[in-house]
Amino acid sequence: MQSTNNTLSLDQPYLDRLAEVNFNPIFIMGDHRSGTTLLYKTLAATECFNFVKAYHIIKYDEILSNYIYKKENQAIQELEELFKSLGISDRKIDQVVATPNLPEEYGFILKNVAGDESSITPKNLPIFQQLCRKIQLTSDPDKPLLLKNPWDMPQFMDVKSIFPAAKFIFIHRYPIHIINSKLKAVRLMLSIRGAYTALISRRYRKIYDQPIRRLIYQFLYSSYFNLGLKQVTKTTSQSTSYYLNNISSLPSIDYLSITYEEFCKNPKAIISKILGFLQLQPKSTLDYENLIKPRPVKLLPEVKSQSDEICHKLQAYLTYHGYDT
């Protein structure tokens, strides 16, 4: 999988080829469980973009080598067989079908390879730039690079300062549903071993495979004293506050903001709006009726009982996006 200090990356002899590769990233920005994956998958399906795949994460140190020696298809087929042998059919947390070509978050690569944060930092920035150049070199050079990583939502102005030409697509969702989904997802992934997540996240493997450590996390996200609810409400509040406090500093020509709800209601119009903003034309016709299938939301007891209090704390954000009407 990813290289360690004791193994040599198969890409090492070819890294000099990245020196002349340029990229201007387009970032999908949104909190965890806000619909970023659905938006990323749908935009990727238009065939207008290069993007990060599960394959890139699992085989990060072989991306160039496999491309140069025309082994990409073979590597992907081997991963498909591995997925099948492990019984991997979806991501568990959201029933999204899991394949080696599934659009994924670059944060996994930052954490796996640099061992730093899952968001862009000065320490892991060289890895992020290397990743972007690897994908551009091994993909269609005429397509822009589309990226998503919820961990960077609470620092999008820092990302903009690093990449001044970057464009941003923000996606928002009713915060109570985000909090509810976060809590369900983390509890599920701590109760059963998610084979797919274990393949793409070294951190998750370490947590799950160390019983005492996993027990601590289970307690922190449990319903005892509403610990789990407090944890996920805190991260959601930080994300919403950062957006409200900083969005006015981002040039209006550099970003577009949508909501998950309007995307699910009229995906064709939203995708057309995004592609128009980016001055792109779709290269494939999408079956939106089968592509977008929102599921009914059932609130956890503690989320339901605390909804009014949470909404009061997030009132400014609710009002900004019209969630209180």
N, C-alpha and C positions, 0 to 999 in steps of 0.2 A: 504494500500500500504506500503511504507516504514515507519519504526517506527519514532516517534517524541519523544520529551522529555516527553510527556504525555502518551505515550503508551508503553506497554511492548512487546518486540520482542518474538514471539512464539518460536524462536530458542534459546533464552537465557538459558534455562535449559540444553541445549545439546552442548553448545559451548566448553565445556571441552573435547569433543570428537575430536576436531580439533588439539589438542596439538601434536599428533604423526603423523599428516598427512604431507607428504612431497610433494613437487612439483618443477619441473624445467621448467619454462615457455619458450614458444616459442612465440616471438612477431612479429606480422605483423606490419611493420612501414611504414607509408606513410602519406602524407598531406591529409587533407579533400578533398574529391571528386577526389582522385587519383586512385580509383579502389580498395580500401581496403575492402569494403563490398563484392564486387564480388569475390575477392580472398578468403576472409574468408568463404563465403558461399560455394565456390567450394571445398576448402580444407576440410571443415566440412563434405561435402557430400561424401568424400572418406571413412568416418567412421574410420579414423585413430586417431582422436583427441577428447578430451573433450574440450568444449568451452562455452563461455558465451552466454546465450539465453535471449530473451526478457522476458521470464518467470522468469529468475533469477533476472532481474532488477525490474520488477513489484512486485514480491513476495519475495524480498530479505530476509525479516525477517521470512520467512516461509520455506526456502529451506530445512533446517535440519528436522524440524518438519514434513513437508509433506513427506520427504523421510522415516523417521523412522516409521511413521504411515501409510505408503503406500498410501498417498493421492496425489502424484505427478500427476498422470493421471487425477484425478478428478479436481485438480487445473488448469491443462492445458485446460481441456474441458470447465471449467467455464470461463477461459480467452477467449477461442475461441467463446463462446456464447456472451461474453462482446464485443469482436471485432465486431461480427456480428450485435449486437444491436446498436453499434456506427457507423456502416457503414464503418468500417475499412477494406480495401482490399489491400492497398499498403501504402508505406511510403510518398507518394505524391511527394517528391523531386526527386525521381528517378524511380518510378514505380516498385520498388522491392516489391514483395508480402510480406505482413506483417502477421506473425503468431506468436504465443507464442514461437515457436521453432526457430525463426529467429536468426542467430548469430548476436550479437550486441557488442557495445563498453563498456568496463568496466568503462570508464570515467563517464557514467551516474550514476553508483553506487557510485563512489567516491564523486560526487557532491551531489547526493540525500541524502546519508547517513552521510557523514562527513561534508558536507556543506563547503568544502574547495575548491580546484581547481578540474578541470576535469582531470588533469594530476597527476601522483604520486608525492606526497610531503612527507616530514617527518611527517606532521600532519595526513595525511590520509593513510600512509603506513600500519598501523595495519588493517585498513578496507580492503585494497587491499589484504593483506596476508590472512585475514579471508575469503574473497571472493574466492580466489584461493583454499583454503583448503576445503571450503564448496563444491565447484564444484568437486574437486578430490574425496572427501569422498562419494558424492552422484552419481558419475559417475563411469566409468570403471577405476579402479586403475592402470591398465596396460597401459593405453593410456596417452600420454603426453598432457599437457595443452596448447592449442593454444589461443592466446589473440590478440586483436587489439584495438588500441585507438590512433587516429591521434593526439590528444593533447600531446602525449609523443614523437612524432617524433622530435621536436626541443630540446630534452634532452635525446636522446637514450644512451649517454655515462653515464649519471647519473643512468639510469635504469640498465645498465650493471654493474655499481659499486655496486648496491644493490643486483643484482642477477648475480654473476660472471659466472655461468654455463648456462646462458640464450643464446638462439640462436635467430637470427633476420632474417626476410624475408622482404627486402625493396621493395616497389613498387613505381615506378615513372611514371609520365604522363606529356605530353607536357604542360608546365606551363600556356600557354594561355588558354587551355581548362579547366585546373583546376580553374583558376581565373573566367572564364566565368561561369562554373558550380556552383562555390561558390556563386557568385552574384545572379544567378537565384534562387538557393535554399533558400538563406536567405530572399530574397524578397518575394518568394512564401509563406514561413512559417510565415512571418509577415503580409501577406495580408489575409490569410485564416487560420483558426485554424486547425492544423494538429492533429487529434484525436489520432493517434498512438504516435506521438512525445510527446503529452501531457501526455500520460500514462507512458512513460519511463523517462521523463525529468521534474523534479520539477522546474528547472530554466525557462524552456520554458513556463510552465503553468503560472508562475508569470509574465513573460514579456507579454505574450499575454493577460492575464486577467486583466492587469492594463493599461487602455487606454492611459494615458499620457506617461507611460514608453514605451509602444509599439510604440507610435508616435515618440518618440525620436529615437528609433532604426530604424524605417522606414526612418527617415530623414538621419541618419548616413549612411545608406546603399542605399540611393537614388542616382539618376543621377545628382542631383544638385551639381554643381562644381566638378563632378566626385568623390563625397565623398565615395560612396560605392566601386567604383573601387579602390580608394586609400587604403581603409581599407583592402580589400581582397588581393590586390597586396602586401601590407606590410607583411601580415602573410605568404603568399607564398614565398616571398623573404627571410623572416627569416628562414623558413623551409629549403629552398634550400641552403642557405648560411651555416646553421648549418651542413647540411649533408656534403657539400664540405670541410668544415673546420675540421670535426671530423672523417670522415669515415676511414681515414688512421690510426687512433688510435684504431680501432676495429680489433681484430685479424681476419685474412681472413678466418680462419676455423670456425668462429662463425657467419658468415652472408652470405646471398645470395641476390643479387640485380637483379630485373627484371623490365621491363617496362609494363605499362598497354597495350600499343599498341601491343607488342609482345605476351602478354598473350591472348588478343582478337584474334590475328591472328592464334596462334597455342596453344590453351589452354592445349591440351593433353600433348604436349612436355614440357610445362612449369610446369605443375603439376607433371609430372614424374621427372623433374629436381629437384623440391623442395623436393619431397618425397625421392629421392635418396640422396640429401644433408642431410636429417634428418635420413637417414637409415631406412625408413619405406616402407611398401608394402601396396598399396590400398586394402581396404577390400570390396569395392563395385565397380562396373563398371559404369562409368558416361556417360551420353548422352551429350557429349560436344556441339554438334550442337544446341541442344535446351537449354543448360545451359548458353551458352555465346552468347548474342545477342547485340552487340554494336550498339548504335544509332547514326545517323548523328549529327554532331555538328553545331549549328547555333549560330554564335557569336552575342552578344549584340552590338548595335551600338557603345557604348563608348569603349568596349573592342576591337572591330575591328579597330577603329580609333587610339587607343593607342598601338596597338600590336607591332609595330616596336620599340617604345620607351621602352616598357616593356621587349621585347626580348633583347634589348641592355643592360638593367640593369642585366638581368639574363644570359648573354652570356656565362659565365664560366660554368654554370649548363647545358645549352643547348649543349655546346661542349662536356662536360663530358659524356653525355648520347647519343650523336650523333644526337641530334634533329636539328642541324644546317646543316646537310648534305642532 
